[in-house]
Amino acid sequence: MGFTNSDLIKIVVVEDEMTMQLILKKYLSNLYEVEIFKDGVDAMAFLQQGNIPDLIISDLNTPVMGGWKVQK
């Protein structure tokens, strides 16, 4: 798993609520390359594999590791 299209703006979303994941994926994926994660741990693993997004959108209170810890 990783970003594939170098022409699109890359966005990482960290959100634990399925409804919000679906809404964000629906509206963002038409124009951007979007990867969605349920918590900060999964997002950090993705980032540590060398996947560099242009933007990170994060829920601040996700399980295990919230957005505040991810941004540090």
Chimera marker file (.cmm) of the C-alpha trace (Angstrom):
<marker_set name="trace">
<marker id="1" x="0.000" y="0.000" z="0.000" r="1" g="1" b="0" radius="0.5"/>
<marker id="2" x="1.221" y="3.495" z="-0.783" r="1" g="1" b="0" radius="0.5"/>
<marker id="3" x="0.753" y="6.494" z="-2.987" r="1" g="1" b="0" radius="0.5"/>
<marker id="4" x="0.767" y="5.635" z="-6.685" r="1" g="1" b="0" radius="0.5"/>
<marker id="5" x="-0.139" y="8.705" z="-8.758" r="1" g="1" b="0" radius="0.5"/>
<marker id="6" x="2.628" y="11.303" z="-8.679" r="1" g="1" b="0" radius="0.5"/>
<marker id="7" x="0.428" y="13.909" z="-10.393" r="1" g="1" b="0" radius="0.5"/>
<marker id="8" x="-2.210" y="14.125" z="-7.656" r="1" g="1" b="0" radius="0.5"/>
<marker id="9" x="-1.996" y="15.908" z="-4.317" r="1" g="1" b="0" radius="0.5"/>
<marker id="10" x="-1.579" y="13.244" z="-1.641" r="1" g="1" b="0" radius="0.5"/>
<marker id="11" x="-3.677" y="13.324" z="1.534" r="1" g="1" b="0" radius="0.5"/>
<marker id="12" x="-3.484" y="11.112" z="4.624" r="1" g="1" b="0" radius="0.5"/>
<marker id="13" x="-6.641" y="11.022" z="6.742" r="1" g="1" b="0" radius="0.5"/>
<marker id="14" x="-6.605" y="9.692" z="10.315" r="1" g="1" b="0" radius="0.5"/>
<marker id="15" x="-10.198" y="9.062" z="11.429" r="1" g="1" b="0" radius="0.5"/>
<marker id="16" x="-11.665" y="6.260" z="13.527" r="1" g="1" b="0" radius="0.5"/>
<marker id="17" x="-15.349" y="6.773" z="12.690" r="1" g="1" b="0" radius="0.5"/>
<marker id="18" x="-16.395" y="4.779" z="9.629" r="1" g="1" b="0" radius="0.5"/>
<marker id="19" x="-19.049" y="7.314" z="8.576" r="1" g="1" b="0" radius="0.5"/>
<marker id="20" x="-16.508" y="10.132" z="8.478" r="1" g="1" b="0" radius="0.5"/>
<marker id="21" x="-14.025" y="7.900" z="6.634" r="1" g="1" b="0" radius="0.5"/>
<marker id="22" x="-16.613" y="7.205" z="3.937" r="1" g="1" b="0" radius="0.5"/>
<marker id="23" x="-17.620" y="10.865" z="3.614" r="1" g="1" b="0" radius="0.5"/>
<marker id="24" x="-14.028" y="12.088" z="3.365" r="1" g="1" b="0" radius="0.5"/>
<marker id="25" x="-13.072" y="9.346" z="0.894" r="1" g="1" b="0" radius="0.5"/>
<marker id="26" x="-16.099" y="10.122" z="-1.290" r="1" g="1" b="0" radius="0.5"/>
<marker id="27" x="-15.456" y="13.855" z="-1.540" r="1" g="1" b="0" radius="0.5"/>
<marker id="28" x="-11.666" y="13.902" z="-1.581" r="1" g="1" b="0" radius="0.5"/>
<marker id="29" x="-10.837" y="10.944" z="-3.815" r="1" g="1" b="0" radius="0.5"/>
<marker id="30" x="-12.245" y="12.579" z="-6.947" r="1" g="1" b="0" radius="0.5"/>
<marker id="31" x="-9.474" y="15.185" z="-6.948" r="1" g="1" b="0" radius="0.5"/>
<marker id="32" x="-6.785" y="13.818" z="-4.640" r="1" g="1" b="0" radius="0.5"/>
<marker id="33" x="-4.996" y="10.587" z="-3.818" r="1" g="1" b="0" radius="0.5"/>
<marker id="34" x="-6.294" y="9.668" z="-0.363" r="1" g="1" b="0" radius="0.5"/>
<marker id="35" x="-5.126" y="7.093" z="2.184" r="1" g="1" b="0" radius="0.5"/>
<marker id="36" x="-7.323" y="6.664" z="5.279" r="1" g="1" b="0" radius="0.5"/>
<marker id="37" x="-6.253" y="5.154" z="8.609" r="1" g="1" b="0" radius="0.5"/>
<marker id="38" x="-8.258" y="4.339" z="11.727" r="1" g="1" b="0" radius="0.5"/>
<marker id="39" x="-5.581" y="5.556" z="14.152" r="1" g="1" b="0" radius="0.5"/>
<marker id="40" x="-2.253" y="7.288" z="14.383" r="1" g="1" b="0" radius="0.5"/>
<marker id="41" x="-0.270" y="4.063" z="14.751" r="1" g="1" b="0" radius="0.5"/>
<marker id="42" x="-1.339" y="2.831" z="11.312" r="1" g="1" b="0" radius="0.5"/>
<marker id="43" x="-0.760" y="6.278" z="9.803" r="1" g="1" b="0" radius="0.5"/>
<marker id="44" x="2.732" y="6.514" z="11.305" r="1" g="1" b="0" radius="0.5"/>
<marker id="45" x="3.647" y="3.071" z="9.937" r="1" g="1" b="0" radius="0.5"/>
<marker id="46" x="2.537" y="4.237" z="6.483" r="1" g="1" b="0" radius="0.5"/>
<marker id="47" x="4.560" y="7.456" z="6.758" r="1" g="1" b="0" radius="0.5"/>
<marker id="48" x="7.654" y="5.619" z="8.014" r="1" g="1" b="0" radius="0.5"/>
<marker id="49" x="7.600" y="3.522" z="4.822" r="1" g="1" b="0" radius="0.5"/>
<marker id="50" x="8.508" y="6.698" z="2.936" r="1" g="1" b="0" radius="0.5"/>
<marker id="51" x="4.999" y="7.731" z="1.888" r="1" g="1" b="0" radius="0.5"/>
<marker id="52" x="5.060" y="11.529" z="2.117" r="1" g="1" b="0" radius="0.5"/>
<marker id="53" x="1.679" y="13.286" z="1.880" r="1" g="1" b="0" radius="0.5"/>
<marker id="54" x="1.072" y="16.887" z="0.934" r="1" g="1" b="0" radius="0.5"/>
<marker id="55" x="-1.557" y="17.159" z="3.672" r="1" g="1" b="0" radius="0.5"/>
<marker id="56" x="-2.563" y="15.227" z="6.802" r="1" g="1" b="0" radius="0.5"/>
<marker id="57" x="-6.118" y="15.540" z="8.114" r="1" g="1" b="0" radius="0.5"/>
<marker id="58" x="-6.403" y="14.003" z="11.570" r="1" g="1" b="0" radius="0.5"/>
<marker id="59" x="-9.053" y="13.440" z="14.178" r="1" g="1" b="0" radius="0.5"/>
<marker id="60" x="-7.422" y="14.517" z="17.440" r="1" g="1" b="0" radius="0.5"/>
<marker id="61" x="-9.012" y="11.758" z="19.527" r="1" g="1" b="0" radius="0.5"/>
<marker id="62" x="-8.485" y="8.492" z="17.678" r="1" g="1" b="0" radius="0.5"/>
<marker id="63" x="-7.775" y="5.284" z="19.625" r="1" g="1" b="0" radius="0.5"/>
<marker id="64" x="-4.228" y="4.231" z="20.482" r="1" g="1" b="0" radius="0.5"/>
<marker id="65" x="-2.504" y="7.339" z="19.066" r="1" g="1" b="0" radius="0.5"/>
<marker id="66" x="-4.466" y="10.526" z="18.467" r="1" g="1" b="0" radius="0.5"/>
<marker id="67" x="-3.772" y="13.413" z="16.150" r="1" g="1" b="0" radius="0.5"/>
<marker id="68" x="-1.801" y="15.414" z="18.697" r="1" g="1" b="0" radius="0.5"/>
<marker id="69" x="0.826" y="12.668" z="18.944" r="1" g="1" b="0" radius="0.5"/>
<marker id="70" x="0.925" y="12.136" z="15.179" r="1" g="1" b="0" radius="0.5"/>
<marker id="71" x="1.672" y="15.804" z="14.486" r="1" g="1" b="0" radius="0.5"/>
<marker id="72" x="4.655" y="15.754" z="16.860" r="1" g="1" b="0" radius="0.5"/>
<link id1="1" id2="2" r="1" g="1" b="0" radius="0.2"/>
<link id1="2" id2="3" r="1" g="1" b="0" radius="0.2"/>
<link id1="3" id2="4" r="1" g="1" b="0" radius="0.2"/>
<link id1="4" id2="5" r="1" g="1" b="0" radius="0.2"/>
<link id1="5" id2="6" r="1" g="1" b="0" radius="0.2"/>
<link id1="6" id2="7" r="1" g="1" b="0" radius="0.2"/>
<link id1="7" id2="8" r="1" g="1" b="0" radius="0.2"/>
<link id1="8" id2="9" r="1" g="1" b="0" radius="0.2"/>
<link id1="9" id2="10" r="1" g="1" b="0" radius="0.2"/>
<link id1="10" id2="11" r="1" g="1" b="0" radius="0.2"/>
<link id1="11" id2="12" r="1" g="1" b="0" radius="0.2"/>
<link id1="12" id2="13" r="1" g="1" b="0" radius="0.2"/>
<link id1="13" id2="14" r="1" g="1" b="0" radius="0.2"/>
<link id1="14" id2="15" r="1" g="1" b="0" radius="0.2"/>
<link id1="15" id2="16" r="1" g="1" b="0" radius="0.2"/>
<link id1="16" id2="17" r="1" g="1" b="0" radius="0.2"/>
<link id1="17" id2="18" r="1" g="1" b="0" radius="0.2"/>
<link id1="18" id2="19" r="1" g="1" b="0" radius="0.2"/>
<link id1="19" id2="20" r="1" g="1" b="0" radius="0.2"/>
<link id1="20" id2="21" r="1" g="1" b="0" radius="0.2"/>
<link id1="21" id2="22" r="1" g="1" b="0" radius="0.2"/>
<link id1="22" id2="23" r="1" g="1" b="0" radius="0.2"/>
<link id1="23" id2="24" r="1" g="1" b="0" radius="0.2"/>
<link id1="24" id2="25" r="1" g="1" b="0" radius="0.2"/>
<link id1="25" id2="26" r="1" g="1" b="0" radius="0.2"/>
<link id1="26" id2="27" r="1" g="1" b="0" radius="0.2"/>
<link id1="27" id2="28" r="1" g="1" b="0" radius="0.2"/>
<link id1="28" id2="29" r="1" g="1" b="0" radius="0.2"/>
<link id1="29" id2="30" r="1" g="1" b="0" radius="0.2"/>
<link id1="30" id2="31" r="1" g="1" b="0" radius="0.2"/>
<link id1="31" id2="32" r="1" g="1" b="0" radius="0.2"/>
<link id1="32" id2="33" r="1" g="1" b="0" radius="0.2"/>
<link id1="33" id2="34" r="1" g="1" b="0" radius="0.2"/>
<link id1="34" id2="35" r="1" g="1" b="0" radius="0.2"/>
<link id1="35" id2="36" r="1" g="1" b="0" radius="0.2"/>
<link id1="36" id2="37" r="1" g="1" b="0" radius="0.2"/>
<link id1="37" id2="38" r="1" g="1" b="0" radius="0.2"/>
<link id1="38" id2="39" r="1" g="1" b="0" radius="0.2"/>
<link id1="39" id2="40" r="1" g="1" b="0" radius="0.2"/>
<link id1="40" id2="41" r="1" g="1" b="0" radius="0.2"/>
<link id1="41" id2="42" r="1" g="1" b="0" radius="0.2"/>
<link id1="42" id2="43" r="1" g="1" b="0" radius="0.2"/>
<link id1="43" id2="44" r="1" g="1" b="0" radius="0.2"/>
<link id1="44" id2="45" r="1" g="1" b="0" radius="0.2"/>
<link id1="45" id2="46" r="1" g="1" b="0" radius="0.2"/>
<link id1="46" id2="47" r="1" g="1" b="0" radius="0.2"/>
<link id1="47" id2="48" r="1" g="1" b="0" radius="0.2"/>
<link id1="48" id2="49" r="1" g="1" b="0" radius="0.2"/>
<link id1="49" id2="50" r="1" g="1" b="0" radius="0.2"/>
<link id1="50" id2="51" r="1" g="1" b="0" radius="0.2"/>
<link id1="51" id2="52" r="1" g="1" b="0" radius="0.2"/>
<link id1="52" id2="53" r="1" g="1" b="0" radius="0.2"/>
<link id1="53" id2="54" r="1" g="1" b="0" radius="0.2"/>
<link id1="54" id2="55" r="1" g="1" b="0" radius="0.2"/>
<link id1="55" id2="56" r="1" g="1" b="0" radius="0.2"/>
<link id1="56" id2="57" r="1" g="1" b="0" radius="0.2"/>
<link id1="57" id2="58" r="1" g="1" b="0" radius="0.2"/>
<link id1="58" id2="59" r="1" g="1" b="0" radius="0.2"/>
<link id1="59" id2="60" r="1" g="1" b="0" radius="0.2"/>
<link id1="60" id2="61" r="1" g="1" b="0" radius="0.2"/>
<link id1="61" id2="62" r="1" g="1" b="0" radius="0.2"/>
<link id1="62" id2="63" r="1" g="1" b="0" radius="0.2"/>
<link id1="63" id2="64" r="1" g="1" b="0" radius="0.2"/>
<link id1="64" id2="65" r="1" g="1" b="0" radius="0.2"/>
<link id1="65" id2="66" r="1" g="1" b="0" radius="0.2"/>
<link id1="66" id2="67" r="1" g="1" b="0" radius="0.2"/>
<link id1="67" id2="68" r="1" g="1" b="0" radius="0.2"/>
<link id1="68" id2="69" r="1" g="1" b="0" radius="0.2"/>
<link id1="69" id2="70" r="1" g="1" b="0" radius="0.2"/>
<link id1="70" id2="71" r="1" g="1" b="0" radius="0.2"/>
<link id1="71" id2="72" r="1" g="1" b="0" radius="0.2"/>
</marker_set>
